[in-house]
Amino acid sequence: MRIADIINGTVEKIVYGGNGLIRHDNFVIFVAGVAPGENVRVQIIQMKRSYAIAELCAVVESSPARIDEPNCRIANGSGGSVRVPGCVYDHLTYAAEVVVKQEQLLEFVQYMPGATEAEILPPFPSPRELHYRNKLSLHTSNKDGSMKLGYKGELSHNVVDLPTCPLSCEPINEKLHDIRSSAEFRKLPDNATVTIRHTIADGVLWWVNRPTAKSWITEESPIGALRVSNDGFYQTNPEVSHALTRTLTEWYQQSPAPNILDLYCGVGLFGLACMLAGGTRLTGLESGKRAVIAARHNASQLGVNANFQVRELGKTPLNLQQYIGEPAQTTCIVDPPRAGMEKSLTQTLASSGIPRIIYVSCNPSTLQRDLKILVAEGGYTIRRVQLFDMFPRTAHFETIVELSL
């Protein structure tokens, strides 16, 4: 098999990231834009040592999961359309997308030690498959008098001009239209980041590269309004975020370990929700100073006695014993960034003696890596797992896992 070869094959499955997997003469080929079970014709465009990458030429026999009009496309200026970068599942029914993601999660979990008795719960789909995002970050390209504002392409990394974003809420798209229609639009610097953010309380905010001034905004949550830094992290799909918070709180209530250690606590959402559900002690650790300031404010507003501290998790040795008091009475909540937990912190947590960990992850690859350490070195058992589709039409999803000793 060589570059430019045309291959016919059947899509065996969709792997994490959105590409279909085809086997040809015991060689794996990855191709985008296909559905499970489809018979397709593809052309090889890259050869690697153990696999090849192809582009779709034709769907010979289509899947019932394929929709006639993909719903995340924009005009390409030549009478056709291109897929919005990142919207890898826009050619599938949304129900089929959720099934694909659940199968990917199962594959990550089923081969792990400590997962044989795990309860795999049904996935929670997003109530909205489009127009759910409350925050949008776009890139500029201002070359040769041609201004583009959009996402970077998946292969070329060139900016794909984006007049509207099918994933973003209407107030954000209205602001995007205003920005593009303004006299200042073509004066935007090259290679800049334009961020547009919307909350019910604050309306629409936007800035180039970084806000001109630090300020606070108000985000909604199941436990009430929360303070967040205007450039700080908060989940971009409110409805799914609310459901995830409620589920985590329900899981917490089902254990007799009322003290809470909240690692990567952000503005305090999960820990505060558990305290309002019956928790007796809350310690939250987070590297972002403004997030900790917000968490302390949120605790005060909600009438919760909590201890939020700035700590560079994983960067310096951490003595967990000074934060947890009685390990047997403690539940640990972990919600790290996409890179997952730092290895040293995972090992420290594995040896902590805390009887239960609730791990929230936006990246199944790093989740799997961290769970292996907790299971192998800490003796934890994976009790239950559930997928929350926080990012419809994209390759990403959120996972919540409960582990216990």
MARTINU-405527 format. One line per 2 residues: number of its first residue (from 0); their letters; for each residue x, y, z of C-alpha. Coordinates in steps of 0.1 Angstrom, whole numbers, plus 5000, padded with zeros to 4 digits. Layout:
BEGIN
NUM) a) X Y Z; ...
***
This chain:
BEGIN
0) mr) 5000 5000 5000; 5013 5034 4990
2) ia) 5003 5071 4990; 4975 5078 4964
4) di) 4963 5042 4964; 4925 5038 4964
6) in) 4911 5013 4989; 4877 4999 4994
8) gt) 4868 4989 5030; 4843 4987 5058
10) ve) 4844 5010 5088; 4849 4988 5118
12) ki) 4844 5015 5144; 4850 5051 5152
14) vy) 4880 5057 5174; 4884 5085 5199
16) gg) 4891 5116 5180; 4864 5109 5154
18) ng) 4882 5089 5127; 4868 5057 5113
20) li) 4890 5026 5114; 4894 5003 5084
22) rh) 4916 4972 5081; 4932 4963 5048
24) dn) 4956 4934 5046; 4960 4936 5084
26) fv) 4970 4972 5081; 4950 4999 5099
28) if) 4937 5029 5079; 4921 5060 5096
30) va) 4896 5082 5077; 4874 5111 5088
32) gv) 4838 5117 5080; 4825 5081 5080
34) ap) 4800 5061 5101; 4803 5027 5117
36) ge) 4796 4998 5093; 4798 5019 5062
38) nv) 4814 5005 5030; 4836 5033 5017
40) rv) 4862 5041 4991; 4892 5060 5004
42) qi) 4925 5074 4991; 4957 5070 5011
44) iq) 4973 5105 5019; 4998 5096 5046
46) mk) 5018 5065 5054; 5031 5058 5089
48) rs) 5050 5028 5103; 5019 5010 5117
50) ya) 4990 5028 5101; 4978 5050 5072
52) ia) 4957 5081 5070; 4932 5084 5041
54) el) 4906 5108 5028; 4870 5098 5019
56) ca) 4864 5095 4982; 4829 5079 4982
58) vv) 4804 5062 5004; 4796 5030 4986
60) es) 4770 5018 5012; 4759 5043 5037
62) sp) 4749 5039 5073; 4714 5048 5087
64) ar) 4733 5069 5112; 4744 5093 5084
66) id) 4723 5125 5079; 4717 5140 5045
68) ep) 4728 5175 5054; 4757 5178 5079
70) nc) 4748 5206 5103; 4782 5221 5112
72) ri) 4793 5235 5078; 4801 5269 5064
74) an) 4804 5283 5029; 4839 5280 5014
76) gs) 4835 5309 4989; 4834 5286 4959
78) gg) 4798 5275 4960; 4805 5246 4983
80) sv) 4809 5242 5021; 4835 5230 5045
82) rv) 4832 5214 5079; 4838 5237 5109
84) pg) 4871 5225 5123; 4865 5202 5153
86) cv) 4829 5192 5144; 4840 5156 5136
88) yd) 4805 5141 5141; 4783 5166 5122
90) hl) 4775 5140 5095; 4759 5116 5120
92) ty) 4725 5117 5138; 4731 5130 5173
94) aa) 4718 5097 5188; 4745 5079 5168
96) ev) 4772 5103 5180; 4763 5095 5216
98) vv) 4765 5058 5209; 4799 5062 5193
100) kq) 4812 5081 5223; 4798 5056 5248
102) eq) 4816 5028 5229; 4848 5047 5230
104) ll) 4845 5052 5267; 4838 5014 5272
106) ef) 4869 5006 5253; 4890 5029 5275
108) vq) 4875 5013 5307; 4870 4976 5299
110) ym) 4907 4967 5297; 4916 4983 5330
112) pg) 4924 4963 5361; 4898 4971 5388
114) at) 4870 4978 5363; 4855 4943 5360
116) ea) 4828 4951 5385; 4822 4986 5374
118) ei) 4787 4998 5366; 4787 5016 5333
120) lp) 4757 5039 5334; 4738 5052 5303
122) pf) 4753 5083 5288; 4738 5117 5295
124) ps) 4732 5134 5261; 4732 5172 5257
126) pr) 4697 5187 5255; 4711 5208 5227
128) el) 4733 5194 5200; 4739 5229 5185
130) hy) 4740 5264 5199; 4750 5253 5234
132) rn) 4783 5270 5238; 4785 5301 5261
134) kl) 4821 5308 5253; 4839 5311 5219
136) sl) 4876 5315 5212; 4886 5323 5176
138) ht) 4919 5331 5159; 4928 5359 5134
140) sn) 4947 5358 5102; 4954 5392 5087
142) kd) 4977 5387 5057; 4978 5405 5024
144) gs) 4948 5426 5033; 4926 5396 5039
146) mk) 4912 5393 5074; 4900 5359 5086
148) lg) 4885 5352 5120; 4877 5316 5128
150) yk) 4890 5282 5140; 4924 5268 5129
152) ge) 4921 5239 5104; 4926 5204 5117
154) ls) 4955 5195 5093; 4968 5228 5078
156) hn) 4963 5249 5110; 4953 5278 5086
158) vv) 4924 5299 5099; 4891 5289 5085
160) dl) 4869 5320 5083; 4838 5316 5104
162) pt) 4809 5340 5098; 4788 5321 5124
164) cp) 4795 5292 5148; 4768 5265 5148
166) ls) 4779 5254 5183; 4776 5288 5200
168) ce) 4745 5304 5215; 4727 5330 5196
170) pi) 4739 5360 5217; 4775 5350 5209
172) ne) 4767 5347 5172; 4750 5381 5172
174) kl) 4781 5396 5187; 4804 5378 5162
176) hd) 4783 5393 5134; 4787 5428 5150
178) ir) 4825 5424 5153; 4828 5413 5117
180) ss) 4807 5442 5105; 4826 5468 5125
182) ae) 4852 5492 5111; 4877 5478 5136
184) fr) 4874 5443 5122; 4901 5446 5096
186) kl) 4924 5463 5121; 4926 5433 5143
188) pd) 4962 5421 5147; 4974 5390 5130
190) na) 4976 5357 5150; 4954 5371 5178
192) tv) 4927 5353 5198; 4892 5368 5200
194) ti) 4871 5355 5229; 4834 5360 5232
196) rh) 4816 5350 5264; 4779 5351 5274
198) ti) 4762 5347 5308; 4725 5354 5316
200) ad) 4735 5379 5342; 4762 5398 5323
202) gv) 4752 5395 5287; 4780 5393 5261
204) lw) 4816 5402 5268; 4845 5400 5243
206) wv) 4881 5409 5241; 4913 5404 5219
208) nr) 4940 5382 5235; 4931 5392 5271
210) pt) 4906 5414 5288; 4917 5450 5292
212) ak) 4908 5447 5329; 4902 5418 5352
214) sw) 4866 5416 5364; 4840 5392 5377
216) it) 4811 5376 5359; 4782 5355 5372
218) ee) 4776 5320 5361; 4745 5299 5368
220) sp) 4748 5266 5387; 4724 5241 5404
222) ig) 4734 5257 5438; 4729 5293 5427
224) al) 4749 5321 5410; 4786 5317 5412
226) rv) 4814 5343 5408; 4839 5336 5380
228) sn) 4868 5356 5367; 4859 5370 5333
230) dg) 4888 5351 5318; 4885 5321 5341
232) fy) 4874 5286 5334; 4838 5275 5336
234) qt) 4820 5247 5316; 4807 5259 5282
236) np) 4775 5238 5281; 4754 5250 5310
238) ev) 4727 5223 5308; 4751 5194 5308
240) sh) 4773 5210 5335; 4742 5213 5357
242) al) 4734 5176 5352; 4770 5166 5359
244) tr) 4770 5186 5392; 4737 5170 5403
246) tl) 4750 5135 5396; 4783 5141 5414
248) te) 4763 5154 5444; 4740 5124 5444
250) wy) 4770 5100 5444; 4786 5119 5472
252) qq) 4755 5117 5494; 4755 5079 5490
254) sp) 4787 5075 5511; 4794 5079 5548
256) ap) 4826 5099 5541; 4814 5135 5547
258) ni) 4847 5154 5547; 4856 5167 5512
260) ld) 4890 5173 5496; 4885 5191 5463
262) ly) 4916 5190 5441; 4916 5214 5411
264) cg) 4886 5230 5427; 4882 5260 5404
266) vg) 4856 5284 5417; 4844 5257 5442
268) lf) 4813 5243 5424; 4816 5206 5431
270) gl) 4828 5209 5467; 4803 5236 5476
272) ac) 4775 5215 5461; 4785 5185 5482
274) ml) 4787 5207 5513; 4751 5219 5508
276) ag) 4741 5183 5504; 4754 5174 5538
278) gt) 4792 5177 5538; 4809 5185 5571
280) rl) 4843 5199 5560; 4856 5212 5527
282) tg) 4892 5219 5517; 4897 5230 5481
284) le) 4931 5233 5463; 4936 5252 5431
286) sg) 4966 5268 5413; 4947 5298 5399
288) kr) 4947 5327 5424; 4916 5344 5410
290) av) 4897 5311 5410; 4905 5307 5447
292) ia) 4894 5343 5454; 4861 5335 5436
294) ar) 4857 5302 5454; 4861 5319 5488
296) hn) 4835 5345 5477; 4811 5318 5465
298) as) 4814 5299 5498; 4806 5331 5518
300) ql) 4776 5339 5496; 4763 5304 5501
302) gv) 4769 5304 5538; 4794 5275 5536
304) na) 4824 5272 5559; 4852 5262 5535
306) nf) 4890 5264 5532; 4902 5272 5497
308) qv) 4939 5275 5491; 4963 5283 5462
310) re) 4985 5253 5456; 5005 5243 5425
312) lg) 4992 5208 5423; 5019 5183 5412
314) kt) 5045 5210 5409; 5057 5207 5445
316) pl) 5054 5179 5470; 5020 5178 5487
318) nl) 5013 5164 5522; 4977 5155 5519
320) qq) 4975 5145 5555; 4975 5182 5565
322) yi) 4943 5188 5545; 4922 5156 5551
324) ge) 4923 5151 5589; 4907 5116 5590
326) pa) 4913 5098 5557; 4885 5072 5565
328) qt) 4860 5101 5567; 4871 5118 5535
330) tc) 4858 5119 5499; 4882 5133 5473
332) iv) 4869 5151 5442; 4893 5155 5413
334) dp) 4886 5176 5383; 4920 5182 5365
336) pr) 4926 5199 5331; 4929 5180 5299
338) ag) 4964 5169 5307; 4951 5150 5338
340) me) 4968 5147 5372; 5005 5151 5376
342) ks) 5020 5117 5382; 5035 5126 5416
344) lt) 5001 5138 5428; 4983 5107 5415
346) qt) 5008 5085 5434; 5003 5106 5465
348) la) 4966 5103 5463; 4969 5065 5457
350) ss) 4987 5061 5490; 4965 5085 5510
352) gi) 4940 5060 5524; 4910 5080 5513
354) pr) 4883 5055 5509; 4865 5071 5479
356) ii) 4875 5093 5449; 4852 5109 5424
358) yv) 4872 5118 5393; 4857 5141 5367
360) sc) 4876 5141 5334; 4874 5158 5300
362) np) 4901 5135 5284; 4896 5097 5285
364) st) 4932 5091 5276; 4947 5109 5306
366) lq) 4918 5095 5328; 4928 5060 5319
368) rd) 4965 5068 5327; 4956 5082 5361
370) lk) 4931 5054 5370; 4958 5028 5363
372) il) 4980 5043 5389; 4952 5046 5415
374) va) 4941 5010 5409; 4976 4994 5406
376) eg) 4993 5014 5434; 4964 5024 5456
378) gy) 4942 4993 5454; 4912 5012 5443
380) ti) 4883 4996 5425; 4863 5014 5398
382) rr) 4827 5014 5410; 4808 5033 5383
384) vq) 4813 5054 5352; 4791 5078 5333
386) lf) 4796 5098 5302; 4782 5134 5299
388) dm) 4782 5148 5264; 4794 5183 5272
390) fp) 4807 5189 5237; 4782 5177 5210
392) rt) 4795 5174 5174; 4831 5174 5186
394) ah) 4853 5145 5196; 4853 5154 5233
396) fe) 4831 5143 5262; 4831 5145 5300
398) ti) 4834 5114 5322; 4827 5109 5359
400) ve) 4842 5079 5377; 4838 5067 5413
402) ls) 4866 5047 5429; 4866 5031 5463
404) l) 4889 5010 5485
***
